[in-house]
Amino acid sequence: MTQVRLAIGYNAPAAYEKYGKDIWDLVETKFGELGIEEFGPFRSAQSYPPVQFVGLEVPYNVSIYDLRSVKLGEGIWTDVSVVDEYSED
């Protein structure tokens, strides 16, 4: 498994107003389609619109390219960064 940090931001307040209340469901649904089942705590920066962060445990067969290809909605951007890679030996 690979641990990654997913940052989620909004291009404008209107995008946050449209998707903000459902963002957790969108993240679980869209990234769950890639086989991700483990999601860390969801955190938000103190800004408006906020930048939100969540940790993901990603199976080795899912590439960073796959993660970066996920679209959550119009006006939402995401950034994926690898935190750690580890083996479940």
C-alpha positions as CSV (number, residue, x, y, z in Angstrom):
1,M,0.0,0.0,0.0
2,T,1.0,3.6,-0.6
3,Q,0.0,6.4,1.7
4,V,-0.9,9.6,-0.2
5,R,-2.2,13.0,0.9
6,L,-5.0,14.3,-1.2
7,A,-5.6,18.1,-1.2
8,I,-8.9,19.4,-2.5
9,G,-9.6,23.0,-3.4
10,Y,-12.2,25.1,-5.1
11,N,-11.5,27.6,-8.0
12,A,-14.3,29.9,-6.7
13,P,-16.7,30.2,-3.8
14,A,-19.5,29.1,-6.1
15,A,-17.8,25.7,-6.6
16,Y,-17.5,25.3,-2.8
17,E,-21.1,26.2,-2.3
18,K,-22.2,23.7,-4.9
19,Y,-20.0,20.7,-3.8
20,G,-18.6,21.5,-0.3
21,K,-21.4,19.8,1.7
22,D,-21.0,16.6,-0.4
23,I,-17.3,16.5,-0.9
24,W,-16.6,13.6,1.5
25,D,-19.2,11.5,-0.4
26,L,-17.6,12.5,-3.7
27,V,-14.1,11.6,-2.5
28,E,-15.2,8.2,-1.2
29,T,-17.2,7.4,-4.3
30,K,-14.7,8.5,-7.0
31,F,-11.6,7.2,-5.3
32,G,-13.4,4.1,-4.1
33,E,-13.9,3.2,-7.8
34,L,-10.2,2.8,-7.9
35,G,-10.2,0.3,-5.1
36,I,-9.3,2.6,-2.3
37,E,-11.1,1.6,0.9
38,E,-9.0,3.4,3.6
39,F,-9.5,7.1,4.1
40,G,-7.9,9.1,6.8
41,P,-9.4,12.0,8.7
42,F,-10.8,14.9,6.6
43,R,-9.3,18.2,7.5
44,S,-9.9,21.8,6.3
45,A,-7.7,24.8,6.2
46,Q,-9.1,28.0,7.7
47,S,-9.8,29.8,4.4
48,Y,-12.7,30.5,2.2
49,P,-13.2,28.6,0.1
50,P,-11.2,26.0,2.1
51,V,-8.5,23.7,1.0
52,Q,-9.3,20.3,2.4
53,F,-7.0,17.3,3.0
54,V,-7.5,13.6,3.5
55,G,-5.1,10.7,3.6
56,L,-5.6,7.7,1.4
57,E,-4.1,4.2,1.5
58,V,-3.7,3.3,-2.1
59,P,-3.2,-0.3,-3.5
60,Y,0.0,-0.7,-5.4
61,N,-1.9,-1.4,-8.6
62,V,-3.3,2.2,-8.6
63,S,-0.9,4.7,-10.1
64,I,-0.4,8.3,-9.2
65,Y,-1.6,9.1,-12.7
66,D,-4.8,7.3,-12.0
67,L,-5.3,9.3,-8.8
68,R,-4.6,12.6,-10.5
69,S,-7.1,11.7,-13.2
70,V,-10.0,11.6,-10.8
71,K,-12.4,14.5,-11.4
72,L,-14.6,15.5,-8.5
73,G,-16.6,18.2,-10.2
74,E,-16.4,21.4,-12.2
75,G,-14.4,24.0,-10.3
76,I,-12.7,21.5,-8.0
77,W,-9.0,20.9,-8.2
78,T,-7.0,18.1,-6.5
79,D,-3.4,17.5,-5.8
80,V,-1.9,14.1,-4.8
81,S,1.4,13.7,-3.0
82,V,3.0,10.4,-1.8
83,V,3.6,10.4,1.9
84,D,5.0,6.9,2.4
85,E,5.2,3.5,0.7
86,Y,5.1,0.4,2.9
87,S,4.7,-3.4,2.6
88,E,2.2,-5.5,4.6
89,D,4.7,-8.3,5.2
